[in-house]
Amino acid sequence: MLLHLALNRLIRTGTLTVRYPDGAEHRYGGGPGPSAGMHIRDWKAARRLALDPALAGGELYMEERLAPLEGDLYDLVEVFMLNLETEDTPATRLLEQGRRLVRRLAQYNPAGRARRNVAHHYDLDSRLFRLILDADQQYSCAYFPTGRETLEEAQAAKKRHIAAKLCLDRPGLEVLDIGCGWGGMALTLAREWGARVTGLTLSTEQLGVARARAAEAGLADRVRFELLDYRAWGQPVDRIVSVGMFEHVGIGHYPAFFETVRRALRPDGVALIHAIGRAAGPAFTNPWLAKYIFPGGYSPALSEVLPAAERSGLWVTDIEILRLHYAETLRHWRRRFAANRETIRALYDERFCRMFEFYLVGCELAFRRSDHMVWQMQVARDRAAVPLTRDYITAAEQAAVG
């Protein structure tokens, strides 16, 4: 049996128990590490899982042809992730080489395609995101200074941390928010820092929510939101912020992104880019995630980002790596999803719930057990645009807390 042979070779860390379609159970591994179990409900599913576990695992869970047997989905994905990371066979090398070869094509994101890719995920019913996110609807990595913060506290801390790095040293600064989501960052910068903000999104769902929030908050005169690709922006601004959007740019478009930032910044301007990255070097997007959640998306290694920033003529004035912060953020989202699962199933269906569960679990483990992290890169046109030491960041955050 193909799957039996594959698992015998694969599982070296932890223990995996498998119940096959005929009722037979086999235990694989047994070394130190987590333990989990799964039930494969038909032989075609077993074959698919053996041939391409990175894609088939999530699909079979969505189709209810694969189910956790011992423990839960988190335990099962953890065992597979830990072992797949170290697998090195001719078959897996061939699959990886193929996916590396086509990744530029998969990440080819001209304006029209970028709009369709964004709509695939971010035009989902906004009620879904209200059920799992914090009250400000921050759909990006929160910031946990102690690890004991609530989700709301950690997201507020993230916004303060980013605002501090933007050097908002006087009211009335013009800020461009590239990838503004549902408007929370833009509204915070206007309300608490006195900025005048333009938020750009490619999601019609996000645009409607963001504009309604600005009107409700009485900030429509200082915050506006536009359905516009970042490459079409042509006005000078004092500051640029981009949170959780760079993952959708595509590796072939990094030069255009940084050239846009440089062109838009005034001579003393500062920009802060907050994005998911990977610590182990260039790779490719997990095929299940690319197919079902973020088509066209990719979380780059910094070695892929810095050359484009350097060629643009911008100064990279600060880089910070946030390691387990996104794992904690996703843990909060996953728990809120579970608490509201029946409501979400009424919005969509069981298959959607399984897809979203697999997404949240897989992403949390990518940050907790694999090489994923978040990077924050501050760039400026002038080397003297920001203070000489990082003390100003802490001072600005403390002043904002009051």
N, C-alpha and C positions, 0 to 999 in steps of 0.2 A: 504494500500500500504506500503510495507516494507520500502522503502526509505523515504517516508513521516514520518513514525513513527521514524525511526532512526534519521532524521534531526531534528525533533521536540525535541528529547532528547539531541542531540549533540550540536546544535548551541546555545551557551550561551554568547559568546563574539562576538560582531559585528553583522552584518546582512547578511543573504544569501537569495537571491531571486532565485527560481528555476522555469524554464519553463519545464513542463513535455511533453512527446510525444503527448498527446492529445491537447496541447495548453494551458492547465490550468497553472496558475502561483500561487505559494505559497511563502510567505515570512517567514523566520525563524529567531529566535533570536530577535534582536532589541536593545540589550544592547550596552553599550559603546564599541567602537572598529571599525575596518575597515568594509566596506561593499563591496559585490561583488554579481555577479549573474552567473548562468550557465544554459545552455540548454541541457537537456538530450534527445537524439533523438530517442531512442527506449526503450521498457520496459525491455528487457534483460540487457541493459546497466544499467538501474536503479537498477535492482536486484544485479548485480555484485558490483556496487558502495556501496550498503547497506551492503553487506556481508563482503567486504574486501576493504575499501576505500584506504588503504595505498598502495595496489598493483593496484587496478582497476582504480584509478583516472588517473594515468599516462598512462595506457594502453588505456583507452577510449579516452583520448585526442589525443594520437598517431593515433587511428583508426578513428578520426573525428566523434565520437559518443557522445562526450561531448565537449561543446564549451563555452567560457566565454559569458555571457549575458550582464552584466553591468561591466564596467571597463575592465581590461585585465587579462591575465593568472596570473600575479603576485598577483593581488588583490584576485583572487579566491583561489590560493594556500595558501595565507596568512590567509584567514578566516578559511580554513580547518585545517591548521597547528596549529593555536592557539587553536582550539577547540579539535582536536584529542589528543593534548598533555595532556589535562585534563580529557579525557574520561576514565571512569572506570566502566565497566559493566562486567558481567560474560563472555559474548562473546569476548570482547576485551582482557580480562585477559587470556582467553584460547588461543587466537591467539598469544599473546605475550609470554606466557609460552612455546608454541610449538616452536616459533622461537628462544627462548633462548636455548631450549634443543638441537636444531640442529645446533646451530651457530658454534660449534667446527668442525663439519663435513663440514659445508659450507666454513669454513676458513682453511680447511686442504690443505696446499699449498706445497707439495713436489716439487722438481725442475721442473718436467714435467708439472704438473698442473699449477704451478706458471707461466711458460712460456706461456701456453694457455690463462690464465687469463689476462696476460699483453697484449697479442696480440689482445684480444677482443676490447680493447680501444686504446691502444697506437700505434697499427699498422694501425689505420685509416690514410687516406691520409694526409700527412704532410701539404698539402696546406690548409686544414681545419684549422689547428692550427695556421698557419701563418696569417690567416684572423682575428683571434680573440685575439691572444696573443700579447705581446709587441714585439719589434724588436728582442730581444734576445731569444724569445720563452721560457720564464719562465712560466711553467705550475704548479705553486704553489703560495701560499699566498705571496702577496707583503707586503711591510712595509711602512706605511704612518705616518711619524713622526708628521705631522701637519694635515693630512686629505685633504690637498689641492693639493697634488702632482698629476702629470699625472701618467698614468700607467707605462710609461717608467722610470720616476723618482723614483717611489715607488719600482719597481723591482730592480733598481740599488741600492737603499737604503737597500733592503733585502739582496742582495749579500754582501754589505759592512758590514752589521750587523753580518751576519754569518761568514764572513772572520775574523772579529774582535774577535769573540768568539773562532776561531780556533787557535788564538795566533801564527800567521804566522810571527814570529819575526826575521826570516832570510831567504834569498833566498835559493832555492834548496831543500826545504823540500818536502818529498814525500807524496802525498795526494791520498787517495782512495776515489772516489766519488761513493757511492752505490746508484744506481738508478739515472743515470746521465742525463736522458731526452735527449734533443737535443744538449746537450753539453755546454750550456751557462755558468753554474757555473764553470765547469772545465776550460774552456777557460779564464774566468775572473780571476780565481786564478792563472793561469799561466802567463797571460799577465800583470796583475796589481800587483801581489804579489810575482812573481818569483818562484812559486811552480812548481813541476813536478807532473803531475796528471794522474791517471788512472781512467777512468770512466767505470762503469759496467752498462749494461742494458740487459733486456730480449726482447727488441723490435727491430726487424730487421729494421723497418722503422726509428726509432730513431738512430740506429747505423749508418746507411748510411748517414743520415743528419749530425750527429755529426762528423764523420770522414771527410766528405767533408768540413765542417766548419773549422776544425783544419787545413786542408791543405790550404784552402783559406786564413786563417789568418797567415800562416807561422809559425804555432805552433806545427806541427806534430812531431817535435823532442822533445817536452816537454809535449805533451798531447796525450795519446792514449786511444782508446775506445775498449771495449771488450764485446762480447755477452756471458755473464757469470753470473751464479747464485752466489750471495754473499757467500753462504756456501762453494763454491769451491775455494774461494780465500785463498792462503797460504803464501803470502809474507809479511814481516814486513814493516810497513809504519810509518811515523811520525804523520800523521793526517788522520782522517776519517770524511767525511761529507756525510750526507744522507738527502736529501730534498724531501719530498712528496713521499717517498717510503715505510715508515714503515706501512702505512695504508694497504699495500698489503702483509705484512708478515704473518698475521694470528695469533690468540691468542695462539695457541698451539706451535708456532715456536718462541715466544719471547726469551726463554732461548737460543736457537741456534743462534739467531741474536746477542745477547749481548756476548755470548761466542765467536762468530766470531770476534766481535769488539775487545774484550780483547786480543784474540790470535794474531790479526793482528797488534795491537798497540805496538810500541816500549815502553820501560819502561817510558820514559818521554812524551809519546804520548797523544794527545787530540782528542776527537771526538765530533761532534755536530750533533744532530739528530733533524730534523724539521718535525713535523707531525701534522695531524688533530687529535683532541681529543674531549672528551665530558666532560662537567663540572658536570653533574648530576649523574655520576656513570655508572657502566657497563650496557650495553643494547645490541641491535642487529642492524645490518645494515637494513635500510629501504628496504623492499622486492623488490620494483620497481628498486631502484638503484642497488641492488645486481644482479638482473636479466638482466638489460639492459645496465648498465654502467660499474660497477666495480665488476664482479663476484669474489668471494673470498676475497673481501675487508672488512675492519672494522676499524672504528675510535675509539680507545680505551680511556677509562678513565685512568688517571694517576695511579689510584690504581691498574690497571691491568698491568701496564708497570713496575712500580718501583720494585716490588718483583723480577722480572727477572733480572733487572739491579743489584740489591743488591746481588742476589745469584751468579752472574758472578764474583764478586770480584772487580768490577769497582767502583770508587768513582763518585757519582753524584755531580758535582762541581757547577752546576748552572741550574736553571729551570726558564724560562720566559713564561708567558702566553700572547698570542696575541689574543685579543677578537674580535673587529669588523674589523680588518684588512682584513680578507678574505671576509667578506661581501662586502667591498669596491672593492676588487679585482674582485669578481664575477660580481659586477655591471658594471665594465668596460668591462669585457668579454661579458656580456649579451648585452650591447649596441653595441659592435663591431659585434657580431653575427647578431643582427637585421639589422645593416647597410649593411652587406654582405650576407643577407639571400638568395637572388636570385642566387648569385654565388655558395653558398653552396648547394642549391637545385639542381643546375646543376651538381655538383659533386656527389650527392647522390639522394635524392628524398624528397617529401613532408613529408613522414612518418619520415624519419631521422631528418628533420628539427624540427618537432614537438617533437621528442624524445629529441633532444639536447636542445631545448627551455625549456622543462619541467625540465631537469637536471640542467640547469643553474639557473632557477628560484627557484627550490626546494633547491638547495645548498645555494644560497644566503640567503634565508629565514631561513635555518637551523642555519646560523651564526648570522643573525640579530634578529631573533625572538625565536629561540630555544636554546639548550644548547651547540652547537658546538663552538669550539675555536681551536686555534693552540698552540701547546707547542713546545718550543725549549729546549732540554736537552743537557747539556754539561757533558761529562763523561771523566774520565782519569784513568790511572792505578795508578798514584802517586798523593797523596793529594796535593803535592807541585808543580804539573805540571803547574798550572795557578796562576796568582797573587792573593793576599789575599783579595782584594776588587774588585768590578766591574768597578772601574774607568777606567781601561785599555780598556774596550770596547768602551766607548765614545771617549777616546783619539785616539784609532786606527781608528775609523770611521772619526773623524775630520781630521786626518792626511791623510786619503785616499781621502777625498774631496779636500784637498790641500788648 
